[in-house]
Amino acid sequence: MAIATPAGEPVVSVSGVSKRYGATRALREVTLEIHAGEVLGLIGTNGAGKSTLIKVLSGVTRPTSGEIRLGGRAVEMAGPLDAQDAGVQTVHQNIDDGVIFGTTAAENLTLHSLARRGGDAHPDTRPARRGTGWFTTRARTHQAARAVAEAARLRVPLDAPVETLPAAVRQQIVIARALSQNPRLLILDEPTSTLSATESGALIAAVRRMAASGVAVLFVSHRLSEIQELCDRVAVLRDGTVQRVFTAPVDGRSLVAAMLGDEIASARHEGRPPATGGPVLEAEGMRTRPAAAPFGLRVSPGEVLGVTGLIGAGKTGLLEQIYGARPLVSGQMRLGGAPYRPRDPHAAVKAGVAFVAEERAAQATVPGWSVRAHVTLPRLRAHSRTGLLSRRAETGSARRVIDRFGVRGPGPAADIEALSGGNQQKIVVGRWLQGASRLILLDEPFRGVDVGARADISRVLREISETTGVVVASSDPQEVLEVADRILVLYEGTVTGELRTGEATAGRLAALMAGESR
C-alpha cells in the first residue's frame, strides 16, 4: 500500500539503515523520511528498535549499513556533536539527563554556550568575549537565558536551582535549549512519560508551535492518544523493521495491530482451566493511578495471571503497590484471607510476597557480587548460622537455582557479570523460588532474554504456580501468552478487559490494548 508523504525535499532521509550488535540485529533496512513542519510519530513495543534508531540519528552510534541524508546531503556522524552541528537536537527520555543539578535554571538554559562548536545559535545566547578568552557573568547569563526562554514561550525563575523545579519545567528547559540551536530535526524521546495530563497538554501545544515554525519533529511515545492527536504520520517499528507508516487520522486498533503482528495467536501455551482453589491475593477498588477507574483482582494457585498493556499502561504501578514499593492509590487487599497493606517492600517480603523488578541492571543485580550472593540476598537469615553467613548453605541454594533453570555459566562463585543476560535473569527470578513465597510478582521478566531462556523461565513459573500465586506483567502480549492462563489488559491505567489465554486473538488484544473495552 502506497503511503502519501508531504511534498518537497525531506529534512531527514533514512535509507536502508541497519545496526548489528554482534549476532543481534537491532535495526533491519530501516527507510524513513521526515519533512519540514511535520511531526512523525514513532511507536513500537520494547525491543522494537526505537532507541537504536534514535541513537543512530543523534550520532550516539553509527549504523552498520545504510545512509542518512540531512537536507539532501549524506552525513556520517562520529558523535552527538556532529549530529548537533548537522542540525539534529535530541531530548532524551530521562529528563534529568539534560540538566545539571546544583546549577540554576538560567545556567541550564545556556549550557549549549559552554560546549557549542559553531552552528546557528541565537546571537543573544552566545557568551560575551573579552580579549582572547571567553567570559561569562551572571548578568550576561541571565540575558542569554531570557532570550532562550522567551523564544520558547517559557516562564521560569532564572535563579531557581534547577532541581527544585517541577519535572515539567525541567523538561521545558531542555526543549527550549534545544530549540535555541535552530534545529532542522528535533527528536523527542518519550517527552511526556513523567508529566501529568495538564503538563502533557502544554507540551503537545509547544510541539505544534515548533512544527508550525518549520522544524521537523520525530515524536516517540507510548501513549496512543498523544500519537493520534499530534502526529501527521506514524511509523510503526517491530523487530527492527518499519512495519507500516500511517497517515493521520489513524485509529488506535490499527496501530496496536501493526505493533503486535499477525503471528501473536500462535505464541500461546496450552492454558489450564480456571483455578478452583481459594485465592492467594484478593483486591477490590484498586487503581493504578488516581484518575483511573477502580478494578478488582484475584490471584489463585493453579494458574498464572498475566498483565499486559502498552508501555506506560500501569502494570508497574500495580505491581509496586502490591509489593509496597509505592503507596496504595485506593482499595483493599487480602493475602491468604487476611488484610494486607504493606508499608514497604520489607513488610511485603515478610508476608511472603516476592518481586522481580523490571530493570535488572539497576534494580536487581549488584556489580561484582557472585551468583550465590545474588541467590541468597533476599533470604540472608535462612543462610546464616549464629549470625554468620554459611558459604555451604549459599552454594547449595545457588546450585539448586542453577540446576532448576538450566543456568549456563562458570558456577556459584562467579561474578554475576560473567553470565549472559538471559542467565542473569534466571538467577534473579530463581532466587525468589527458594523460599516460602506465597505470591510472586514479575515485571517484564523476559526483557533481554533469548527464546530458550524465556522457555526455561516460563516452564518453572508454571510449575510453581500450582502452589504459589504468580503474576507476570509484560508490555509484549506474546510473552504473556507463552506463560499465562488468564490475562488482564490495561490501557492508560484502566482495565479494559480480562480473558482466558484460549480466547485471546491478535485482533481482540489489539482492541483492548488500544482502549476499546469489550
C-alpha positions in Angstrom: 0.0 0.0 0.0 1.5 3.3 -1.0 1.6 5.9 1.7 1.2 9.6 0.8 4.0 11.8 2.2 4.4 15.6 2.3 5.7 17.3 -0.8 9.2 18.7 -1.1 12.7 17.6 -0.2 12.7 15.8 3.2 14.7 17.3 6.0 15.9 13.8 7.0 16.1 10.7 4.8 17.0 7.4 6.3 17.7 4.8 3.6 18.3 1.1 4.3 19.8 1.7 7.8 20.7 -1.5 9.7 22.5 -1.9 13.0 24.1 -5.0 14.4 25.3 -5.7 17.9 27.2 -9.0 17.5 24.7 -11.5 16.3 21.8 -9.3 17.2 20.2 -7.1 14.5 18.6 -4.1 16.3 17.7 -2.4 13.0 16.9 -4.0 9.7 16.9 -1.9 6.5 15.0 1.0 8.0 13.8 3.6 5.5 12.0 6.8 6.6 11.6 10.4 5.6 10.7 13.4 7.8 9.8 16.7 6.3 9.9 20.3 7.5 6.9 21.2 9.6 5.9 17.6 10.0 5.5 15.6 13.3 6.4 12.0 12.6 5.3 9.6 15.4 7.4 6.6 16.2 6.0 3.7 18.1 6.8 0.1 18.9 7.0 -2.4 21.8 10.1 -2.9 24.0 12.9 -4.1 21.8 11.4 -2.9 18.6 14.4 -0.8 17.7 13.2 2.7 18.7 16.1 3.5 21.0 18.6 2.3 18.5 17.2 4.4 15.7 17.3 7.5 18.0 20.9 6.7 18.8 21.8 6.5 15.1 20.0 9.8 14.3 21.5 11.6 17.2 25.1 10.4 16.5 25.4 8.2 19.6 26.1 5.1 17.5 27.0 4.5 13.9 24.8 2.3 11.7 26.3 -0.9 10.4 25.0 -0.1 6.9 22.7 2.3 5.1 22.6 6.1 4.6 21.4 9.2 6.4 20.8 12.4 4.5 20.1 15.8 6.1 18.8 18.5 3.7 19.6 16.2 0.8 23.3 15.8 1.8 24.7 12.4 3.0 26.2 12.7 6.5 28.3 10.5 8.7 28.2 11.3 12.3 31.1 10.3 14.6 29.3 11.5 17.8 26.5 13.7 19.2 28.3 17.0 18.5 28.4 16.1 14.8 24.7 15.5 14.9 24.1 18.8 16.6 26.3 20.6 14.0 24.2 19.0 11.3 21.1 20.4 12.9 19.8 17.4 15.0 18.8 18.1 18.6 17.6 15.2 20.8 15.7 15.5 24.1 16.1 12.1 25.8 13.5 10.2 27.9 15.2 10.8 31.2 14.6 14.5 31.9 17.4 14.8 34.3 20.0 13.6 31.8 19.6 17.1 30.2 20.0 19.3 33.2 22.8 19.7 35.8 21.6 19.7 39.4 23.3 22.3 41.6 23.0 25.0 38.9 20.3 27.5 38.2 17.6 27.5 35.5 19.5 30.3 33.7 22.7 28.3 33.6 20.8 25.2 32.3 19.1 27.3 29.6 22.6 28.4 28.4 24.5 25.2 28.8 25.0 24.9 25.0 27.1 28.1 25.0 29.8 26.3 27.1 30.2 23.4 24.7 28.8 24.6 21.3 31.1 24.1 18.3 29.8 26.6 15.8 26.3 26.4 14.4 23.4 28.9 14.2 22.5 29.6 17.8 20.5 32.7 18.6 23.1 35.5 18.7 21.9 36.7 22.2 22.8 33.3 23.7 26.4 33.5 22.7 28.8 34.2 25.6 30.5 37.7 25.7 34.1 37.6 24.6 36.8 39.7 26.1 40.3 39.8 24.8 41.4 36.3 23.8 39.2 34.3 26.1 35.6 33.5 26.8 34.0 35.0 29.9 30.6 34.9 31.4 28.9 36.9 34.2 25.6 36.5 36.0 24.1 39.4 34.0 25.2 38.0 30.7 23.9 34.5 31.6 20.5 36.0 32.5 20.4 38.0 29.3 21.1 34.9 27.2 18.7 32.7 29.3 15.9 35.2 28.9 16.3 35.2 25.1 16.2 31.3 25.1 13.1 31.2 27.4 11.2 34.0 25.5 11.8 32.3 22.2 10.2 29.1 23.6 7.4 31.0 25.5 8.8 29.6 28.7 8.3 31.4 32.0 10.8 30.2 34.7 12.5 31.8 37.7 16.1 32.1 36.3 17.8 32.0 39.7 15.9 28.9 40.9 18.1 25.8 41.4 17.0 23.5 38.6 16.5 20.5 41.0 13.7 22.5 42.8 11.7 22.9 39.7 8.9 20.5 38.7 9.7 17.8 36.2 7.6 19.5 33.5 9.6 22.8 33.9 12.9 20.9 33.7 11.6 19.2 30.5 10.7 22.6 29.0 14.1 24.0 29.8 15.8 21.1 27.9 13.5 21.6 24.9 13.9 25.4 25.0 17.7 25.0 24.9 17.4 22.6 22.0 15.2 25.0 20.1 17.6 27.9 20.6 20.0 26.0 18.3 17.6 26.4 15.4 17.5 22.6 14.7 16.4 21.1 11.4 15.3 17.9 13.3 14.1 17.8 16.9 13.9 14.3 18.4 11.6 14.0 21.4 12.0 10.6 23.1 9.0 9.8 25.4 8.8 13.5 26.4 5.6 13.1 28.4 6.4 9.9 30.3 6.8 11.7 33.6 4.3 14.5 33.1 0.7 15.0 34.2 -2.2 15.2 31.8 -2.1 19.0 32.1 1.6 19.2 31.6 1.5 16.8 28.6 -1.2 19.0 27.0 1.1 22.1 27.3 4.0 20.2 25.8 1.9 19.0 22.9 0.8 22.5 22.2 4.5 23.5 22.2 5.4 20.8 19.8 2.7 22.0 17.4 4.3 25.5 17.5 7.7 24.0 16.8 6.3 22.2 13.7 4.5 25.3 12.6 7.8 27.2 12.6 9.2 24.6 10.1 11.0 22.3 12.5 10.8 18.6 11.6 9.9 16.6 14.7 10.3 12.9 15.5 8.0 12.2 18.4 8.5 8.9 20.2 5.7 8.0 22.7 3.9 5.0 24.1 0.7 7.0 24.6 -1.6 6.3 21.6 -3.8 9.2 22.5 -0.9 11.6 22.1 0.3 10.0 18.9 -3.2 10.2 17.4 -3.7 13.8 18.5 -0.4 15.2 17.4 1.3 13.3 14.6 0.9 13.9 10.9 2.2 10.4 10.1 3.1 7.4 12.4 5.8 4.9 11.7 5.5 1.5 13.5 8.7 -0.4 14.3 8.6 -4.2 15.0 11.7 -6.4 15.3 13.9 -3.6 14.0 11.9 -3.0 10.8 9.4 -0.4 9.7 6.1 -2.4 9.5 3.9 0.4 8.3 3.7 4.1 8.0 0.2 5.5 8.7 -1.1 8.9 7.6 -3.4 10.8 10.1 -6.1 10.2 11.1 -5.4 6.7 12.3 -7.3 4.6 14.8 -5.6 3.1 17.8 -6.5 -0.5 17.0 -4.7 -0.4 13.7 -1.6 1.0 15.3 -1.5 -1.7 18.0 -2.2 -4.4 15.5 0.8 -3.3 13.5 2.9 -3.3 16.6 1.9 -6.8 17.6 1.9 -8.5 14.2 -0.4 -11.3 12.9 1.5 -14.2 14.5 0.6 -13.5 18.0 -2.1 -16.1 18.3 0.4 -18.9 17.7 2.6 -17.9 20.6 0.3 -19.1 23.4 0.9 -22.1 25.6 -2.0 -24.5 26.2 -3.9 -22.7 29.0 -5.2 -24.5 32.0 -8.8 -24.5 33.2 -9.8 -21.8 35.7 -8.4 -22.2 39.2 -10.9 -23.6 41.7 -8.9 -23.2 45.0 -9.0 -20.2 47.3 -7.2 -17.1 46.2 -3.7 -16.1 47.5 -4.5 -12.4 46.8 -7.8 -10.6 46.6 -8.1 -6.9 45.9 -11.0 -4.6 45.4 -11.2 -0.9 44.4 -7.6 -0.9 43.1 -6.3 1.9 40.9 -3.0 2.1 39.0 -3.2 5.9 39.3 -5.7 8.4 40.9 -7.6 9.2 37.7 -8.0 5.6 36.6 -11.2 3.5 37.1 -11.1 1.1 40.1 -11.0 -2.7 39.5 -10.8 -5.9 41.3 -8.0 -8.5 41.2 -7.8 -12.2 42.1 -4.7 -14.4 42.1 -5.0 -18.1 42.8 -2.7 -21.1 42.8 -3.2 -23.3 39.7 -2.9 -20.5 37.2 -0.6 -17.7 36.1 -2.1 -14.3 35.8 -0.7 -12.2 33.0 -1.0 -8.4 32.9 -0.3 -6.7 29.6 -0.8 -3.3 28.0 1.4 -0.8 26.1 4.4 0.7 27.8 3.0 3.1 30.5 -0.3 1.4 30.8 0.1 1.0 34.5 1.4 -2.5 35.1 4.5 -1.5 37.0 2.4 0.8 39.2 0.0 -2.0 40.0 2.8 -4.5 41.0 4.7 -1.9 43.0 1.6 -1.1 45.0 1.1 -4.8 45.8 4.7 -5.1 46.8 4.7 -1.9 49.0 7.2 -0.1 46.8 4.7 2.8 46.3 1.6 3.8 48.4 -1.7 2.2 47.6 -3.8 4.6 45.5 -7.1 3.1 46.6 -8.8 -0.1 47.6 -8.2 -3.0 49.9 -6.2 -6.2 49.6 -6.3 -9.6 51.3 -3.4 -12.0 51.3 -4.2 -15.6 52.3 -7.6 -14.3 53.6 -6.1 -11.7 56.0 -6.0 -7.9 55.4 -2.8 -6.9 53.6 -1.4 -3.4 53.2 2.5 -3.4 53.3 4.2 -0.2 54.4 7.3 -1.0 52.4 8.9 -3.9 50.5 10.4 -5.3 53.7 6.9 -5.8 55.1 5.8 -7.4 51.8 8.7 -9.9 51.8 7.9 -10.8 55.5 4.3 -11.5 54.4 5.6 -13.9 51.6 5.4 -11.6 48.6 8.3 -11.5 46.1 9.0 -9.1 43.3 11.2 -9.3 40.2 11.8 -5.7 39.1 11.7 -4.5 35.5 15.2 -3.1 35.3 17.6 -6.0 36.1 20.8 -4.0 36.0 19.6 -1.1 38.1 17.2 -2.8 40.5 18.1 -6.5 40.8 21.8 -7.0 40.4 24.9 -5.7 42.2 28.1 -5.4 40.1 31.0 -7.5 41.4 28.8 -9.8 43.5 28.8 -13.5 42.9 26.0 -15.7 41.6 25.5 -17.3 45.1 25.3 -13.8 46.8 22.6 -12.8 44.4 20.6 -16.0 45.1 20.7 -15.6 48.8 20.3 -11.8 49.1 16.6 -11.9 49.8 16.9 -14.5 52.5 20.1 -13.9 54.4 18.8 -15.3 57.7 17.9 -18.6 56.1 21.6 -19.0 55.1 23.1 -17.9 58.4 24.4 -19.8 61.3 24.8 -18.0 64.6 24.6 -14.7 62.8 27.2 -15.6 60.2 26.5 -16.4 56.6 27.1 -20.1 55.7 29.1 -20.4 52.5 27.9 -24.0 52.2 24.3 -23.0 52.5 24.7 -20.2 50.0 26.4 -22.5 47.5 23.7 -25.2 47.9 20.9 -22.7 47.2 22.8 -21.3 44.2 23.3 -24.8 42.7 19.6 -25.6 43.1 18.7 -22.5 41.1 21.3 -23.3 38.5 20.1 -26.8 38.1 16.4 -26.0 38.1 16.7 -23.2 35.4 19.5 -24.7 33.4 21.7 -21.7 34.1 24.8 -21.8 31.9 27.9 -20.2 33.4 31.1 -20.8 35.4 29.3 -21.7 38.7 28.1 -20.2 42.0 31.3 -18.4 42.8 31.5 -16.5 39.6 30.6 -12.8 39.3 27.1 -12.2 38.0 28.6 -10.3 35.1 30.2 -13.5 33.9 26.7 -14.7 32.9 24.7 -13.8 29.8 21.7 -11.5 30.2 19.3 -14.5 29.9 21.2 -16.5 32.6 21.4 -13.5 34.9 17.6 -13.2 34.6 17.2 -16.8 35.5 19.2 -16.1 38.7 17.1 -13.0 39.5 13.9 -15.0 39.1 15.1 -18.2 40.7 16.3 -16.7 43.9 12.7 -15.9 44.9 11.7 -19.5 44.4 13.9 -20.9 47.1 11.8 -19.7 50.0 8.2 -19.9 51.1 6.8 -17.1 48.9 3.1 -17.1 48.7 2.9 -14.6 45.8 5.5 -13.8 43.1 5.2 -10.7 41.0 7.3 -10.4 37.9 7.6 -7.2 35.9 9.0 -7.7 32.4 10.8 -10.9 33.3 11.7 -11.7 29.7 13.3 -8.4 28.8 16.7 -9.0 27.2 16.2 -12.8 27.3 16.5 -15.1 24.4 13.8 -17.6 23.3 15.5 -20.5 25.1 15.8 -18.7 28.4 12.3 -17.5 28.1 11.0 -21.0 27.7 13.0 -22.2 30.8 11.7 -19.4 33.0 8.1 -19.9 31.7 8.3 -23.6 32.5 9.4 -23.1 36.1 6.8 -20.4 36.7 4.0 -22.7 35.5 5.4 -25.4 37.8 5.5 -23.2 40.9 2.1 -21.7 40.2 0.5 -25.0 41.2 1.1 -23.9 44.8 2.0 -20.3 44.6 0.3 -17.2 43.2 2.2 -15.9 40.1 1.6 -12.6 38.3 3.6 -11.9 35.1 3.5 -8.4 33.6 4.8 -7.6 30.2 4.1 -4.9 27.5 4.6 -7.7 24.9 1.4 -9.8 24.9 3.3 -12.6 23.1 5.4 -13.1 26.2 2.3 -13.2 28.4 0.6 -15.7 26.1 3.5 -18.0 26.5 3.1 -18.4 30.2 -0.3 -17.1 31.4 -3.6 -18.8 31.8 -5.6 -15.7 32.4 -4.8 -12.2 31.1 -5.7 -8.7 32.4 -5.3 -5.9 29.8 -4.6 -2.3 30.9 -4.9 0.9 28.9 -3.7 4.2 30.4 -4.2 2.9 33.9 -7.7 1.4 33.3 -8.6 -2.3 32.9 -10.2 -2.7 29.5 -10.7 -6.5 29.6 -9.9 -9.9 31.1 -9.8 -13.1 29.1 -8.5 -16.6 29.2 -5.5 -17.4 27.0 -7.6 -19.6 24.7 -9.8 -16.6 24.0 -7.0 -14.3 23.0 -6.6 -13.3 19.4 -4.4 -10.6 17.8 -7.5 -8.5 16.9 -9.0 -8.8 20.4 -5.8 -7.9 22.2 -5.2 -5.0 19.8 -8.6 -3.6 20.6 -8.2 -3.9 24.4 -4.7 -2.5 24.4 -6.0 0.4 22.3 -8.5 1.2 25.0 -11.6 -0.4 23.5 -13.4 -2.2 26.4 -15.0 -5.5 25.5 
